[in-house]
Structure formats: C-alpha cells, structure tokens
Amino acid sequence: MQGEDDLRGLAKIMAFMRAVSILLVLMHLYWFCYGFFLERGWTLEVINKILGNFDRTAGLFSNSLYTKAFAVLLLALSCLGTKGVKNERITWYKIYVALGVGLVLFFLTTPLLKLSQATGTLLYILTISLGYMALLMAGVWMNRLLRTNLMDDVFNNENESFQQETKLMENEYSVNLPTKFYYKGRWNNGWINIVNPFRASIVLGTPGSGKSYAIVNNYIKQQIEKGFSMYIYDFKFDDLSTIAYNHLLKHRDKYKIQPKFYVINFDDPRKSHRCNPLNPDFMTDISDAYEAAYTIMLNLNRSWIQKQGDFFVESPIILLAAIIWYLKIYENGKYCTFPHAIELLNKKYSDVFTILTSYPDLENYLSPFMDAWQGGAQDQLQGQIASAKIPLSRMISPQLYWVMTGDDFTLDINNPNEPKILCVGNNPDRQNIYSAALGLYNSRIVKLINKKGQLKSSVIIDELPTIYFRGLDNLIATARSNKVAVCLGFQDFSQLTRDYGDKESKVIQNTVGNIFSGQVVGETAKSLSERFGKILQKRQSMTINRNDKSTSISTQLDSLIPASKISTLTQGMFVGSVSDNFDERIEQKIFHAEIVVDNEKVAAETKNYQKIPQILSFVNEHGEDTMKQQIESNYRQIKSDILTIVQNEMERIKNDPNLKHLVQEG
C-alpha cells in the first residue's frame, strides 16, 4: 500500500506543477497585455501589487522570455507524471510536429504586440494559448509513448542487455580481448579478461562464426607475448602455425631462454622436423605403452570409443602395447618407434607371440592370445590380430615413417632449459590416417608437460573432434597447478559427444572454467543458456476493449541469454563466461559482446608474414634432390630392422634350453 500512496503523492505534485505553469502563462499575458486589460477595466490593484513584487524580487517579468521559459519547464516536469494508456495513433512524427508548432507559437510571436493594440493583443493571447496547448499535447504524448516503449522492443533486446566488464585486468598469464556490448540503448566498450587461463577454455561456434579469427589467434599471440611454451594442433596446416612462427620472431625477447620452433608435417617432409613419440627415455612403465596403444587404436577406430572395455576392443590394444614395450626393452630401446611397431605387428603371428612370450614382463599381458593359440581357437585369434593389423596397415607410409623415426627434438615442450613451440599439422583429406599418429604425439605431450617445476605452457587444439586426445579430461582437471593452459576449439557439444563419448564429453564440458560461444544451435544453445542463468525482466501486457485501454507491467525471472539469441549470433559476436582468482575478482563474469578485432592491423601483419622456412633440403653435394631416395631408404631400413630382430630373436629362443619349448609349441 505504501507504493500506491507514493504514486498518489507524486501525481498531486505533478498536478500542482502544471497548475503553477498555467498560472504563470496567465500572469505573463496580464503583465505584457496590461494596456489591453486596463482599457476594458479588467485589472485589479491587488494583482498589480503581487506582480510588481514578483518583478522586483526575481525580475520575472523583466523579459517576456523568462516567464515563458519557466512556464514550459514546469509543464515539462508535470508531464512526467501523466497517466494514460498508449494510443497506437501516437507516433514520434506527430510529437515532433506538435512540439515544433508549440515552440513557434509560444516563443516567436512577441512581435504581434507591436500591431494595433486590440488586434495584436488578441492574436498574441490566441497564439500563446494555442502554443501552450500544443506543447502540453506533445509532452503528454511523449510521456505515454516512452512509458509504453516495451511494446516496440519486439526482440526484447533491452531486457536481455546487461552491464558487462569495462575494466582491463591484466596479469602475467592473462588473455585480454576488447569488446563492444549493447546496454541501456547504446554500445559500450568493454573487456573479456581471462585472468586464469589455467582453468581451461572452450571456444564453440559453427563454421564461419569467427572463433579462430577472434579468439584462438589472440590466445596464440598473447601467450607468446607472455613467454608461454606452446603446443598447437593445426588442423588446416599451416594457418595457426604461420601466426605462431611470425609472432615468435617478433617477441623472442619475452623469454628468458629463447624457445625453438618445431613443426610436424607429414605432407611435406621438407617442412617437418622428425620426432619419435615413443622415445624410450620417456617411457618408464608398461602403462605408458598401453596409453600409447590406446590412443593410436581409438584414433583409427572412432567407434571403439563407445565400446571401451569390450573384448575385441581391448585385445588389439593390449597386443600393440606389448609390442611397443618389447621394442622399449629390446637393446635399450634402439628400435622403439611407432613404424617399427607396425612392421613387427605385421610379421607372422607365430613368430611374434613366440618372441613376446619369451619375456616374463609380457607373458601375463599376452595370456588371452596365448590361451586362444594353445587352445586351437584359431578363428578367435585371427580376429583379435586382424583387429589390430587392418587399421594399422592404413598407416604404412614412407613419409610418415620418416617423420616418426627421427630425434630432432623431444616432446617435453615446457622444459625450462629447452622451451619449445611445437605445431603439428593435420590434413582434412588424410585426417583418418594422420589423426592416429598425431594423437600419439598428443598423449605423450600430456604425460610430459603435466609435471611440477616446468615452464608455463599452453595447449591449443583447434577442431578438437578431428583427433582423439586421450587423457584430455584429466589434463584439464589436474594441470592448473602445473601452469598448463588448455584452449579447445570445436563447433558443438554434440560433435564432442559423438567423437569422445558421452561420459568424457560431459567431464570436459563441466570442468572448463572459461567458455566462449559464437553461433550454436539445438541442445548446445539450450545448455549454454541454462549455464548463464536468469535475470529479472519486465513484461508488458495491453488490454484493449470497446471502451477503454489498459496497460500493465510486471516482472519475472527469465533467461539472461536465451537459446534463440545464441542460435542467431552474428559473426564476431560471442556469449560466454570467465573465471576469476581470489585476488582478482571479476564482478561481471558473463558477456554477450562483439570481440573487437583491428582488421586493418591484422591484414597488414598477415601481408608481411614470412613463410615457415624449409627445414630439410634433401639436396646432395651435386645439387640433386634426394628426398624420395632418403625416405625410401629409411622405409626399407625399418623393414630390414624388424626382419633382423625376428631372425635374431628366433635364433636366441631356439638356442636357449629354457625357451626352446616356445618354438615347439608354436
């Protein structure tokens, strides 16, 4: 009831102001048309004294403009409390016309007083009165139109706009993105401050939404400027790699020890370093071999991700893991490479099992195969082996063998003594083949960088679903304390669920602290809308009947950023939320803004970019290109190595009395 009493009191004040305004207009006409009223005996001595006192004390009647201006001011204030419903015929055009006519008639008709006394005075009184009524009408219309403007906001933009962060918050790890956001009828400048990138970031958006251009590229640039070691998965090589290479050239001074730039590129060996992801020095336990085998097989057979634990999924993984660990312990890992593992797997299974079971470390690991072999279940055994052989056979490639058998660098990219920026390139046309090999690099890097005492590092994976990144959920959950910042780019949550399985997808979605989303649709848009919560919004209803119109305004909680808004975002517009720190509180964590990119500056930088240089020339002393010969020679050498290993091992087993029974059983 208190609110109703306040409204009644306000209405009385507004009515009083309008009465005073009208009284001022009448006083003005009496004073400045006094001769006209005096002739007709329409004056009173009391009124003359009152007006004389007003003029002496305030100078109110020293100029005709003073009383007019004061009267209009009181009229404008009184119109703020005008009641009434909106008439659909009221438009801003009509208001402007009424306002213009009113101002002209009210303020610019003083020269009429210079005409003959009766005619001029009557015209002056008439124009002042008409002008005042026009101003009153314009004020009432304007107030009614402004009071009911919710009906004009058909897309509810005003209700769903909100204050966002306008303060720049930087620290030694932060990524800061300038924005423009709409609030209270105008565009404002703001900032998205990722003050803790170690709590992981997700960048969502349909193709063409601008996620790489506006966000991923900025992550790469700003983290290089702040001295991060970096691993970049470049699905469309060399888009991201070129940016990283050129930005590193400009900002090498940001590192205490200058990092080296490395590239893995199976398409062009001239522009690729060589690296053995199964480097025996970094494999300390048979579980490392199992992780590597798991990553390879699940990248080659995406449907297996949903069937983890099945017999015909686990069997080939265990077999490949046993082969990898065997190569690790054989001659101190001299032949421990992925190509050697493929070649050994493709040898006669009787020889392979004989060799592997001669090592106590592997005997229990291979018991399912040995049971099938010794029990005469040849069909089952052939199925188990074929499940490993067939997908791995797709990876037999001289170029891939070349890249994965060298040792130009190690995968500990955040080693304080040897920091690195590593870019690995995929090819959309050969994605199914390359993803398994690159997934192996990923899994090894995850193991090596998630350790204490290393440099701050960044893992940037664009188009995440094109590669199976085993251990990613654990990296996000545990790597924060080891200063590992993870940034994942993909198109949609459903895409992640399809390629990673429902459980792992949910873990990734729910453990990420910073999220950006361009245009997404369906369940992803609904999920994000729920994540951003609700806000108190105004709702207006209008009732029109034959005799009257009534408008009511109510409030209710509704989505801050509804799914429909997220599904229709313009290119470059993003919604999302960021996380903060104990000592760096961010009041406005949620954003709905355009990320500002200086297109001219980016275009100028891109124009001056240097190409990633050729790493190996393959040109001999006679100026001849020997790339094909060297790669083929390496390919044949690997086959020869495995043939030699099998022959030597079989000979060893035959000559060892304790192992001779294995050959006989075979």
N, C-alpha and C positions, 0 to 999 in steps of 0.2 A: 504493500500500500504506500510505502514511503516513496517509491518511484513514481506512482501516479500523482502524489501530492507535489513532487518536484516538477513534473510536467505541467501541472496546472499553474504553479507559481511562475514557471518560465513563460507560459502563454500570456499571463497577466502582464509581465514585464514587457513583452513584445507589443501587446496592445497599447500599453502606456506610451512606448516609444513612437508608435505610429500616430497616436493622438497628439503628442507633442510636435511631431513633424508637420501634421496638418495645421496645428495652431501656429507654427512658425510661418507657414505659407500665408495664412490669413493675416498675420501681423505684418508680413512683408507687403502684401497688397494694400493694407490700410496705410502703412507708412509712406510707401512710394506713390500711392494714388490719393494722397490726403486731400489735395485740391478738389478732386472729383467728388469725394465724400463730403467735404466741407460745404460745397455749393448746395448740396441737397440736404444739409443738416443731419447727416448720418454720422456725426462724430460725438464722442463722449470725452469730457475732460479727464475722467479717471483713466481711460485708456491712454490718453495723450501723456499723462504723467508716468504711467507704467512704462510705456515705450521709450520715453525720454530717459528714464533712469537706466533702462537696458542699454541704450546707446551710449550714455555717459560712462557706465561702468565697464562694458565689454566691447564697445564700438561695433555692436552687432549690426546696426543699420547705417554705418558709415559708407558701406558699398553694397549694392544690390546682390553681388555675388556671394557675400558672406552668409546671409540668411538662406539663400538658395542652396549653397553647398552643405550647410549644417542640416537643413531640412532633408536633403537627399541622403546624407549619411545616416540620419535616424531612420529614414524609410528603408534603407538597405538592411540595417540591423534588425528592424522589425520583421522584415520578410523571412529572416532565418527561422522564425517560429511559426510560419504559416502552415496551417493544417490543410488537408485536402488530398484527393487522390489524383493520380496521373490521368490526364486525358490524352488518348492516342493522337489527337489532332495537334497537340503541342509539339513544336519542333524547334530546334535551335535557330532555324532561319526566321521563324516568326518572332522569337525572343529578340534576335538582333535587330529586326525591323522596328519592333515596339520600343526597344532601348534607344535606337538611333533617333526615332521621331520624338520620343520623350525628351532626350537631351537637347535637341534642337529647339523644340517649343519652349522648354523650361529655361534654358540658359541664353539663347541667342535672340530673344525677342524684345530686349530692353529698348532698342530704337523706336518701338511703337509708341512709347510715351512722348516722343517729340512731335507726334501728329497732333491734330486738333484735340483738345482736352477730352471731350466726351468720346469721340470715335477711337482715339488712340488708347485711352484708358480701358474702354470696354474690350477692345481687341487684345490688349495686354492681359487683362484678367482672364479672358477666354483661353488664350494660348498657354498661360501659366497653368490654368486648371487642366486643360487637355494634356499638356506635357506631364504634369504630375500624375494624372491617371494612367498615362502610357508607361511611365516609369514604375508605377505601382503594379500594373499588369505584368510588365517584364520581370519584375522581382518575384512576384508570386509564381509565375510560370517557371522561372529558372529554379526556384526552390523546389517546386514539385517535381521537375524533371531530374534534378540532382538527387532528390530523396528516393526516387524510384529507379535509379540507373542500373540496378541489378538486372532488370529485365533486358537491358541492352547488351549485357555481357553473356552472350548465349553459350560461349565455350567455358565459362566460369574461370577465366584467366586471373581475374583479380583475387578471387577466393583462394586459388591454388598457387598464387605467388607468395613468397615469404622472404624474410630477411636472410641473407647469406653472409659468409665471411668476407669482410672487406680489408682485413689486416694481413699483411705479408708476414709469415712466421718462418724464418729460416734457421737451420742448424747445419752441422757438418754432414748430415746424412739426407737432408730433406730434398724432396722434389716439389717445386712450386709452379703452378700453372695459372696464368692470368685468365680472368673470366669476365663476361658481361652477363648480368642477370636482370630480369624484369621484376620490379617491386614498386607498389604504390603508383602505378601509372607511368613509370619511366624506367629507362635502362640505367643500371648502376655498374660501376667497376668493382670487381672482387677478386678473390684468390682461392684456389684449391691448394691447401697446404698438406702434403703428405709428410708429416714430421717424423713418422716412424715407418719407413718402407720395409723394415724387417718383419712387420706383421703381415706381409704379403699383399699383393694387389691382383685383382681380376679386372680385365678390360673386355667388356662384351659389346657386341654390335653386329648387325647384319652387314654383308659386303657393301662397301661404299659409305658406311656411316662415319668414317673418319677416325677410327680407333688407332690405327698405326700412325697416321699423319699428325694427329693432335696429341696423342698420349705416349705411345710406345717410343716414337722417335725422341720425344722430350725426356723420357726416362733414360734412354741411352746417352743423350748429350749431357744432361745434368749430372748423371752419376759418373761419367768420365771426368767432368769438370771437378768433381769432388773426390777423385782418386780411387774409385772402385776398381777392383779386378772384375772381369766380366765374362760370362758365358752367354752367347746369343745363338738361339736356334732360328736360322733364317730360312723359312720355308720356300720363299721365292728368291733364292740367292741371285744376285748379291745386293738386294735392296737395303736391308739393315746393315749388312757388313760394310758397304761403302760409306754409310753415315758414320759408323763406329771408327773406321780406319781414318777418315779425314778429320774427325773431331779429335781423335787421339793425336794426330800430327800437330794440331793447334794447341793442345793442352797437356803435353808431356810433362811440363813443369809442375803440374799439380800432384805428381807422385814423388815420394821420397826416393824410390828406386824405379826408374823408368820401366814400364811394362813392355813386353814384347807382344806383337800382334801375330796371331796364328789363324790359319784357315784350314778347314777340312772340306774338300770339294771333290766328290767322286766323278763329276762330269769332265773336269779338265785337270789332269794331274800336274800340268804346268803351273796351275794356280792353287795348288794344295800342298800343305805340309803333310808329313807322314807321322802317324801316331798309332801305337799299339794299345788299344783299350784294355787288353788282357795282360798288361805289363806284370810279370811275376813279382816284381818288387812291391807292388801294391796289393797283392793277393795274399792274405795271411791265413786264411781258413777256407775249408771246402765250401762253407756257406757263401763266400764271395763268388766261387764258381757257379753255385746254384743260382744266385741272384743274376749273374750274367746270362746264364742259360734261360732263365725265366723271362728276362727282358727280350732276348732275341726271339724266342718261340712265340711269345704273346704279341710281338710286333708283326710277326709273319702270319699269325693266325688270330685275327682280332676276335673271332667268335669264341676263342678259348677263354677270354677274359671273364665271360659269364659262366664258364664251366670249371673254374679253378677248383682243384681237388679231385676231379674225375680221373679214373684210372688211365684212360687213353690221352689225357692231357698231361698228367704228371709223369708218365713213363718216358716219353721222348725228352722231357725237360731233364729228368734225372740222368738219362743216358748222355745227353750233351754235357751236363755238369760234370759227370765222371770223366769224360774225355778231356774237358778243359783242365780239370785238376790233375789228371795224368800228365798232360803236357807241362803243367807247372812243376811237378816233382821230377820229371824226366830230365836228366842232365841240367839241373838247376834252372829249368825254365827256358832253355835255349830256343825251343821251338814253340813256346807258349804264345800263339797268336790265333786270332779267330779263323783266318784262312787255313791254317794247319789243322784246326779242329774240324772244319768242314771236310777237308780231304781225308782225315783219319776216319771220320764217321762213314764215308763212302767206300771204305775198304770192306772186304769180306767180313761178315759179322762173326764168323767162327774165329777168325784171327783177332778181331777187335776184342771179343769177350775173353779170349784166352789171355791176351796181353793185360787187359784191365784187371781181371780177377787174380793175376799174379801179384798184385799189390794189396796188402792187407787193408790199407786205408779205403780201398774201393770195393772190397769184396761184399760188404754188407749193403753198400749203396746199390749194387747191381743184382741183388738177390731176386727181385721179381723177374728179371730177364733170365737169370740162371735157372730158376725153377721151371720156366717155360721151356728153356732149351733142353735141360736134362729130363724133363717130363715128356718130351716129344710133342709139345704143343706148338708145332711149327707155325701154324696159321696165326696164332696169337702173337708169337714172337715177330713174325714178319710184319704184322700190323703195327706193333709197337715201334719197330725200327723204321718202317715206312713213314710213320707219323713225324719222325724227326728228319729223315732223309729228303722227302719230297719237298717240303717248304725250304729247307736249307739249300737244296740244289738250285733254287732260283737265284741264289746269291753268288754263284760261281761266276766271277767276272775278273779278268786280269787287272782292270783298273781298280776295282775295289780291293783286290788282293794287294796291289801295290801300296795303296794308301794305308792299309791296316797292318802292314808288316814292318813299317819303319819306326824309328825312335827319335824324331826331330825334337820332340818335347814331351813332357809328362802332363797329366791331367789335373795336377794339384794347382789350379789356376790362382788360388789365393795364398800361395806360399810367400811369406814375407820377403824371402830372398830372391824369388823369381816370379814376380807378379805377371799375369798374362791376361790378354783379352783374346778369347777364342770364339771364332764364328764358325758354325757348322752349317753347310748349305744342303738343302734338300732340292728336289726337282719334282714338281707336281706330276710330270709324265712318268716318273720312275719311283713314285712315292712308296709303293708296296715293297720294293727291294731295298731302297736306301734307308727307310724308316727303321728297319731291324738293326742295321749297322749303327745308325745314329743313336738309336735307343740304347745301344750298348755303351756308347760314349756318355750318354746322359746318366745311366745308372752308376757308372764308375765315378763320374764327377760328383754326384750326390754323396757318395760314400766319402770322397776325399776332401770335399770342402766343408762338410758339416763337422768341423773339429774346433776345439778351443785353440786360442793363440794365433789364429790366422788373420790375414787382412780382411777388411770389409769387402764383401763381394756381392755381385748381382747375377741372378739367373733370369734371363729374359727369353720366354718361349712364346713366340707368335704362332698362331694357328695350332694350338696345343693338341687338338684331337687328331692331327695328322701323324702323331707319333705317340707311342706308349711309353710313358715316363714312370717306370716303376719306382716306388718309394716317394712319389711327389707329395702325397698327403702327410707322410711322416716328416719330410723336409720342411713343409710349411709349419707343422706343429712344433718342431723342435729346433729349427735353425735360427730362430730370433736371437737367442743368447749368443750365438756364434757369428752374429753380424752378417747373415746371408739374406739378402733382399730378393724375393721372388716376384716376378711380374708375369702373369699368364694372360695371353690374348686368345680369345676364341669367339664364336658367333652366338652361341646359345647354350643354355644349360642342358637341353635335350641332346645336343651334339656331344656334350661331355659325358652324359649318362650312357649314350649309345656306345661310345668307344672306351669308357673306363668302368662301366658297370654302375649300378645304382648306388651301392654302398660307398665305393670310393668317391664317386661324384658328389654325394651328399657331404662327405667329410671335407672335401676341397671347398665346396660352396660355403660351408658353415664355419670353417676355421680361418677364412680370409678376413683381414681387418679393413682393407681399403677396396672399394668397388666402384668401377666406372661402367656406365652403360649408355651406349648410343641407342639407336632404334632396335628394339627386340619385340617379339610378339608372343602371343599364346601364354603358356604356363610360366615362362621366364618373366614376362612383363608382370603377371599377377604376383609371382613370388617376390619380385623387387618392390612392387607397390606395398605389399604387406611388410616388407623389411623397413621401409621408410616411415611407416606408421600413419597416424591420423592427426588432423588438426581441426579446431573449432571453426566452422564455416557458416556464413549467413545463407539463409534460404528465404525466398520471397514467393508469396502466393497472392494472386489477384483474383477477386471475385467481382464479376460484372453482371448485374441483373437489370431488369427493366427500369428500375427507379434510381438505382444507386451503384456506386463502385466502391470497393474496399480493398485495401492492400494490407497484408500482414507480413512481418519479417520475423523469422525465427532463427535459432542457431542449432547446429548439430555437429557431431564428430563425423568427419568423412576423410577419405584418403588424401594425404598431402600431395602425392603424385600418383594419380590413378593409372591403371594399366593402359587405358586408352591413350593417355598422353605419352607414355613410354613407347607405345607401338607406332606413334606418328611423329617422333622426333625428327627434326631437320638435321641434315648433315652438319656435323660440328657441334651439335647440341648434345649435352650429356647430363644424365642424372647419376646420383651416387652418394656415397658417404665415406668419410675418412675416420681414422682412429687417431687418438692423441696420446700424450705421455703424462706422467704425474706432474712434471714441472712445466708442461706446455699444454695447457688446457685450450681446447677449441670449442667455443660456445656453439657455433653454427656448423655442425658436422655434415649435415645433409646439404646437397646442392642440386640445382636444376638450372644449368647455365650453358652459355656458349663458351667453349675454350678458345681464347684469342690466340691466333697464330699469325705472325707477321709474314704474310705470303710473299711479299716482295723480298724480304730478307732471306727467307728460305730459298726462293728461286735464285737469288744471287749466289748464295752458298752452294747450291746444287750445281749451278753453272760452272763454278770454279773447283768442283771436286776432282781430285785425282783418282784414276782407276787403281784398284788394288794391283800392286805390281806382280809380275811373273816371278814365281818362287824358284822353279827349276827350268832350265833352258833345254836340257836334253840334247844339246849340241856338242859334238865331239871336237877334237882339236883340228879336224879337217873341215869344220863348218857344216857337218852333216847332221840332220835331225835323227836322233836315235831313240826317240820316245817309245815307239812301238816295239823296237827290239829289246829295250831295257825292261819294259813292262812284261813282255812275253817271257823274257829270260827269268824274271822274278817269279812268274806264274809256274814255269817249268821247274824252277828250283824248289818251290814249295811242294810240288807233287813228288819230286825226287827225294826231298827230305822225309816225307811220310813213307815212301816206299822203303827207304833205307831203315827208318825206325822199325817198321813192321818186320823186315827181314832180320835185323839185329835182335829184336826182342824175341821173335820166334826161335831163333837160334839159341838165345840165352835160356829160354824156358826148356828147350829140348835137352840142353846140356846140364840143367840143374835137377838133381835127383828129387828134390822136394817139390818141384813144379812139373815134373815130367808127366804126371797124371792128368794135368790140364789138357795137354796135347792129345793124349789118348782119348779123353772124354770128348774132345772136340771132334 
